[in-house]
C-alpha cells in the first residue's frame, strides 16, 4: 500500500465475517489521523492487518471493505480456536507504573474467562500506589469478574517478579503479560483452550499488536521490534524443526515475547523458571522471555503459537523511551547469546548454525536501523501475509529511529555477555534463579547433522 505520508495512525479492529449485504463500518476519528490500521478478524479470530488511508479522519464503509478485501480476501476463514474455562492465573510483574497496571488488570478481568486469577507482583515498589490500585479494582469488580491479588516482591526485576508469581500460582497453567498491555477479551479463555486441546504443549505465545501508532516513535517501535509473529498457528519442537528457521532452536524471534506468553507451571518450575540474571530490572535489561522459550525447546518440550490469543501493547511514544527500549533489547539479546556460549552443549549446537545466525543477525540490524523497509521485507515468524515493514507512515517511522541504531545494536550484542556474567554472579550470590541451559537425557539428533534436508 502506498505510504500516505507522515502522520498519526489510528488503530482499530474490524470483523470480516459479516452477513451478506452488510458492509464493515466506516471510520470517523479526529482529523489529524492520516490512516487507520485495522486488525481484521473472522468470527473474532485474527486473519491479518490492513491500512486504510483517511481523509480528515474519515474512511467510508466502501473504502474499509475494499481495503479488507484487498488485504485479507485470499485468506480463508480460520477454524474456531479451542476455548476453556479451566482456572488460569495471569501474572503481571510491575514497578512504579500504577496507571498502566490499572488499565491492564481491568482488561484481563473484562475478558470472557470465568475463572481467572490476576497476581500483580510489585517489584521493590517505591510507594504504595500500585497496591492501592489493585485494592480499588478488587473492591469495584468483586469476585464475579475474577480474583485479583497484590503481591509485594522485595527483589527488583521482571524475572524475579514472574518467578514470584509462578511460585504463588495454584493453577496448572500460568499466563504472563506486561503492565503496558491490554489483552483481548478472549485472550485468557483461548490460552486455556490451547493447553486443553494439546496436552503436549509446555508453553504458548501469541501476537503483540500496537495499541497506538500516534507518534512516529510508536510506528518505528512497531516495525523495528516486530513483535507480531503472524496469524498462523504453529508448533515448535526438536523433533519437528521448522523449515523457515535455519538457526532453530536458537531463534527467539520465532517464538514470541513475554508480553504474551503462558506455560504449564510444573514443567517450567522444574526447569528453574525465569533466569533472574536476564530481563528488565537486571543489568542485562532483556532476554528473559526468549531464553525461557528456547530452554523449553532444548529440553525436548513443545511450544505453540496461538494467533487468536492476542494483546494490545502501548509502545514507547517518545525518542528517549524508544532509544532506551532498543538499547535494552540489544543488551538482552547479547546476554542471551552469551548464556548460550557459556554452555558447552548449547555452544556446540549453536556453532553449527553460525553462518545462518550471522545472516539472521544482519537482517535484525538492518530492520532496527530502518534499512530496506520499503522492500516490504518480512521478519522471521511473519511469513503468512503480514509485512514486517508496516505500510503506512514508513518514512516517518524510519526517520524516528534513533541515529546509529544498528551500531548500538552491535555494541549491545558485545556488551550483553559481560553484563550477563556479572548479573549471574549477583543473582547466585543472593540465592536467586539463574538456571543452566537444559537438554533431554537422550536428545534427538541435531537436525544440522542428519540426512534430512536442511532448513530453508
C-alpha positions in Angstrom: 0.0 0.0 0.0 1.4 3.5 -0.8 2.7 5.5 2.1 0.2 8.4 2.6 2.9 10.4 4.3 3.9 11.1 7.8 1.3 11.4 10.5 -0.6 9.7 13.3 -2.2 6.3 12.6 -5.4 5.3 14.3 -5.6 1.7 15.5 -8.8 -0.3 15.4 -10.4 -3.7 14.6 -13.0 -4.8 12.1 -14.9 -8.0 11.5 -14.7 -9.7 8.1 -17.4 -12.3 8.6 -20.5 -10.2 8.3 -23.9 -11.2 7.0 -24.4 -11.0 3.2 -25.0 -7.4 2.1 -23.7 -5.9 5.3 -20.6 -3.7 4.9 -18.0 -3.0 7.6 -18.5 0.2 9.5 -16.8 3.3 8.2 -14.2 5.2 10.2 -14.7 8.6 11.7 -11.9 9.7 14.1 -10.2 13.0 14.8 -9.0 14.7 11.7 -5.3 14.6 12.5 -5.1 10.8 11.8 -3.8 10.2 8.3 -4.6 6.5 8.2 -6.1 3.6 10.1 -4.5 0.3 10.9 -7.2 -2.3 11.3 -6.9 -5.8 12.8 -9.2 -7.9 10.6 -11.0 -10.8 12.3 -13.2 -13.7 11.1 -15.6 -14.5 13.8 -13.3 -12.9 16.3 -10.1 -14.7 15.1 -7.4 -12.5 13.5 -6.5 -13.1 9.9 -4.4 -10.0 9.2 -4.0 -6.3 9.4 -4.8 -3.7 6.7 -4.0 0.0 6.4 -6.8 2.4 5.3 -6.0 6.0 4.2 -8.1 8.6 5.9 -9.2 12.0 4.7 -9.8 14.3 7.5 -10.0 11.3 9.8 -12.7 9.7 7.6 -12.9 6.5 5.5 -16.2 5.3 4.1 -17.6 1.8 4.6 -16.8 1.0 1.0 -13.2 2.1 1.5 -12.9 -0.1 4.5 -14.5 -3.0 2.7 -12.1 -2.6 -0.2 -9.0 -2.5 2.0 -10.2 -5.6 3.9 -10.9 -7.5 0.7 -7.6 -6.5 -0.9 -5.5 -7.3 2.2 -7.2 -10.4 3.5 -9.7 -11.6 0.9 -7.5 -14.5 -0.2 -7.1 -15.8 3.3 -9.7 -18.4 4.2 -11.6 -18.2 7.5 -9.7 -20.0 10.2 -11.3 -22.7 12.3 -12.8 -21.6 15.6 -10.0 -21.7 18.3 -10.5 -24.0 21.3 -11.5 -22.3 24.4 -11.6 -23.5 28.0 -12.9 -22.2 31.4 -10.2 -24.2 33.3 -8.8 -22.0 36.0 -5.9 -19.8 34.9 -3.5 -17.5 36.7 -2.3 -14.3 35.0 0.9 -12.8 36.4 1.6 -9.0 35.8 5.1 -8.1 37.2 5.4 -4.3 37.6 7.2 -1.5 39.2 6.1 2.1 39.7 3.5 2.2 36.9 0.1 2.2 38.7 -1.8 3.7 35.8 -0.6 1.0 33.4 -1.4 -1.7 36.0 -5.0 -0.3 36.3 -5.6 -0.5 32.6 -4.0 -3.9 32.1 -5.8 -5.6 35.0 -9.2 -4.2 34.1 -8.7 -5.5 30.6 -8.0 -9.0 31.8 -10.9 -9.0 34.2 -13.2 -7.7 31.5 -12.5 -10.9 29.4 -14.7 -13.8 28.9 -12.8 -16.3 31.1 -14.9 -17.1 34.2 -12.1 -18.4 36.5 -9.1 -16.1 36.2 -6.8 -15.0 39.0 -4.6 -12.0 38.4 -1.5 -11.7 40.5 0.0 -8.2 40.4 3.6 -8.6 41.6 5.0 -5.3 42.7 8.8 -5.4 42.5 10.7 -3.3 45.0 8.0 -0.6 45.0 8.9 3.0 45.9 5.4 3.6 47.4 2.0 2.0 47.8 0.3 3.4 44.7 0.2 0.1 42.9 -1.2 -1.7 45.9 -3.9 0.9 46.2 -4.8 0.5 42.6 -5.1 -3.3 43.0 -7.2 -2.9 46.1 -9.5 -0.5 44.4 -10.0 -2.8 41.4 -10.8 -5.7 43.7 -13.4 -3.7 45.6 -15.0 -2.4 42.4 -15.1 -5.6 40.4 -15.8 -8.2 43.0 -15.2 -12.0 42.6 -17.6 -12.3 39.7 -15.1 -10.7 37.3 -12.2 -12.8 38.7 -9.8 -12.7 41.6 -7.1 -10.0 41.7 -4.3 -10.2 44.3 -1.4 -7.9 45.2 2.0 -9.5 45.9 4.9 -7.4 47.1 8.3 -8.7 45.9 11.4 -7.2 47.6 13.7 -8.0 44.7 13.7 -5.8 41.6 13.4 -7.2 38.1 10.8 -8.7 35.8 12.2 -12.2 36.1 12.1 -12.1 39.9 8.5 -10.8 39.7 7.4 -13.5 37.2 9.1 -16.2 39.3 7.3 -15.0 42.4 4.0 -15.1 40.5 4.8 -18.6 39.2 5.6 -19.7 42.8 2.4 -18.2 44.1 0.1 -19.6 41.4 -2.1 -22.5 42.2 -3.4 -23.3 38.7 -1.8 -25.8 36.2 -1.4 -23.0 33.6 0.1 -19.6 34.3 0.0 -16.7 31.8 2.2 -13.7 31.7 1.7 -10.2 30.3 3.2 -6.8 30.9 1.6 -3.9 32.6 1.6 -1.9 29.3 -0.7 -4.3 27.5 -4.5 -4.7 27.1 -5.3 -8.3 26.5 -8.2 -9.1 24.1 -11.4 -10.1 25.8 -10.9 -13.8 24.7 -7.2 -13.9 25.5 -7.4 -15.9 28.7 -10.0 -18.4 27.5 -8.1 -19.1 24.3 -4.8 -19.6 26.1 -6.6 -22.1 28.4 -8.2 -23.7 25.4 -4.8 -24.1 23.6 -3.4 -26.1 26.6 -6.6 -28.1 27.0 -6.6 -29.1 23.3 -2.9 -30.0 23.1 -1.6 -31.9 26.2 2.0 -31.8 24.7 2.3 -28.1 25.0 4.5 -26.7 27.7 4.4 -23.0 26.5 2.4 -20.8 24.2 2.7 -17.3 22.9 0.6 -15.0 20.7 0.6 -11.8 18.8 1.5 -8.5 20.4 -0.1 -5.7 18.5 0.4 -1.9 18.7 -2.4 -0.3 20.7 -1.4 3.2 19.4 0.5 4.5 16.5 0.0 8.1 17.1 3.7 9.1 17.0 6.5 8.3 14.6 8.4 6.7 17.5 5.5 4.3 18.2 5.4 3.4 14.5 9.2 2.9 14.5 8.9 0.7 17.5 6.2 -1.4 15.9 8.2 -2.1 12.8 11.7 -2.3 14.2 10.9 -4.7 17.1 8.5 -6.9 15.0 6.5 -8.3 18.0 3.7 -9.6 15.8 4.6 -13.1 14.6 1.7 -13.6 12.2 -1.7 -15.2 12.2 -0.9 -18.9 11.5 -1.0 -21.4 14.4 2.3 -23.2 14.9 4.1 -25.8 17.0 7.8 -25.9 17.7 9.9 -28.9 18.9 13.2 -30.5 18.4 11.5 -33.4 16.7 9.9 -31.2 14.1 12.2 -28.3 13.3 10.5 -25.5 11.3 11.7 -25.2 7.7 11.7 -21.4 7.9 14.3 -21.1 10.7 17.8 -22.2 9.9 19.0 -21.2 13.3 16.4 -23.2 15.2 16.2 -23.7 18.2 18.2 -20.5 18.8 15.5 -18.5 17.0 13.9 -16.3 19.7 12.3 -14.1 17.0 10.2 -17.0 16.0 8.6 -17.9 19.4 7.1 -14.7 20.8 7.8 -12.4 23.7 7.0 -12.2 27.4 4.2 -9.7 27.0 2.0 -12.5 25.7 3.1 -16.0 26.9 1.8 -18.8 29.1 3.3 -22.0 30.5 2.4 -25.2 32.3 3.6 -24.3 35.7 5.1 -27.6 36.9 7.4 -28.3 33.9 8.7 -24.7 34.0 9.3 -24.8 37.7 11.3 -28.0 37.1 13.4 -26.2 34.5 14.3 -23.5 37.0 11.7 -20.8 35.9 12.9 -17.5 34.5 16.6 -16.6 34.7 16.8 -13.7 37.1 20.1 -12.5 35.6 18.1 -11.6 32.5 15.3 -9.1 31.9 14.2 -5.6 32.8 15.5 -4.6 36.2 18.7 -6.6 35.7 21.9 -5.2 34.2 21.0 -7.1 31.0 17.7 -5.4 30.6 16.1 -8.1 28.5 16.2 -11.6 27.1 14.5 -13.4 30.0 11.4 -14.4 27.9 13.3 -15.6 24.8 15.8 -17.5 27.0 13.0 -19.5 28.8 11.2 -20.3 25.5 14.4 -21.6 23.9 15.2 -23.5 27.1 11.8 -25.2 26.9 12.5 -26.4 23.4 16.0 -27.5 24.2 14.5 -29.6 27.0 12.6 -31.6 24.4 9.3 -30.0 25.1 6.8 -28.3 22.7 5.9 -24.6 22.2 2.8 -23.4 20.5 1.9 -20.1 18.8 -1.7 -19.2 19.1 -2.7 -16.2 16.9 -6.2 -16.0 18.3 -4.8 -15.1 21.8 -3.6 -11.6 21.2 -2.8 -8.5 23.3 -2.6 -4.8 22.5 0.7 -3.2 23.6 1.3 0.5 24.3 4.6 1.3 22.6 7.0 3.9 23.8 5.8 7.3 22.4 9.0 9.4 22.7 12.6 9.5 21.5 14.3 8.8 24.8 11.9 5.9 25.6 12.4 4.3 22.2 16.2 4.7 22.4 16.2 3.1 25.9 14.0 0.2 24.8 16.1 -0.6 21.7 19.2 -0.4 23.8 17.7 -2.8 26.3 16.7 -5.3 23.7 20.2 -5.3 22.2 21.7 -5.9 25.6 19.2 -8.7 26.3 19.9 -10.4 23.0 23.6 -10.2 23.7 23.2 -11.6 27.2 21.1 -14.5 25.9 23.7 -15.3 23.2 26.4 -15.1 26.0 24.5 -17.6 28.0 24.3 -20.0 25.0 28.1 -19.6 24.5 28.8 -20.4 28.2 27.0 -23.8 27.9 29.2 -26.5 26.2 26.4 -28.4 24.6 24.4 -25.4 23.6 27.5 -23.8 22.2 28.3 -26.9 20.1 24.7 -26.9 18.6 24.8 -23.2 18.0 28.2 -23.2 16.2 26.8 -25.5 13.5 24.3 -22.7 12.8 26.8 -19.9 12.8 26.6 -18.9 9.1 22.8 -18.8 9.3 22.9 -16.9 12.6 25.1 -14.2 11.2 22.8 -13.8 8.2 19.9 -13.5 10.6 21.7 -11.0 12.8 22.4 -8.8 9.7 18.6 -8.9 9.0 17.8 -7.8 12.5 20.3 -5.0 12.4 19.0 -3.8 9.1 15.4 -3.8 10.3 16.2 -2.0 13.5 18.2 0.6 11.5 15.3 1.2 9.1 17.2 -0.2 6.1 15.2 -2.0 3.5 11.8 -1.1 5.0 10.5 -0.1 1.6 11.3 -3.6 0.3 8.4 -4.9 2.4 10.7 -7.4 3.9 9.3 -9.8 6.4 10.7 -10.9 9.7 11.1 -14.5 10.8 7.8 -15.7 12.0 5.7 -13.3 9.9 5.6 -15.3 6.7 1.9 -15.7 6.4 1.0 -12.4 4.8 1.8 -9.6 7.2 4.7 -7.4 6.0 7.3 -6.8 8.6 7.5 -3.2 7.5 4.2 -1.8 8.5 3.0 0.0 5.3 1.6 3.3 6.5 3.9 6.0 7.9 7.0 4.1 7.0 9.1 7.1 6.0 8.3 9.0 9.2 8.9 5.9 11.3 12.3 5.3 9.7 13.2 8.9 10.4 12.1 8.5 14.1 14.6 5.7 14.7 17.5 6.7 16.9 20.5 7.6 14.8 23.1 4.8 14.9 20.6 2.2 16.0 22.5 -0.5 14.1 25.8 0.3 15.7 24.2 0.4 19.1 22.7 -3.0 18.4 26.1 -4.4 17.7 27.6 -2.8 20.8 24.8 -4.2 22.9 25.4 -7.7 21.5 29.0 -7.4 22.5 28.3 -5.9 25.9 25.4 -8.2 26.8 27.5 -11.3 27.6 29.7 -9.4 30.0 26.7 -8.0 31.8 25.2 -11.5 31.9 28.2 -12.9 33.7 28.1 -10.0 36.2 24.4 -10.4 36.8 24.5 -14.1 37.1 27.2 -13.8 39.9 25.0 -11.3 41.7 21.8 -13.5 41.4 23.5 -16.6 42.5 25.1 -14.8 45.4 21.6 -13.8 46.5 20.2 -17.4 46.1 18.2 -16.3 43.1 17.3 -18.3 40.0 19.9 -18.5 37.2 19.2 -21.9 35.7 21.5 -23.5 33.2 20.6 -24.5 29.6 18.9 -27.9 29.7 18.7 -30.8 27.3 16.7 -34.0 27.4 18.5 -37.1 28.8 18.8 -38.5 25.3 18.3 -35.6 23.0 17.2 -36.1 19.4 19.9 -35.9 16.7 20.7 -32.4 15.8 18.9 -31.6 12.6 22.0 -30.0 11.2 23.9 -33.3 11.4 21.3 -35.7 10.0 20.5 -36.7 6.4 17.2 -34.8 6.4 17.0 -31.8 4.1 18.4 -28.6 5.7 16.1 -25.9 6.7 15.5 -23.3 4.0 
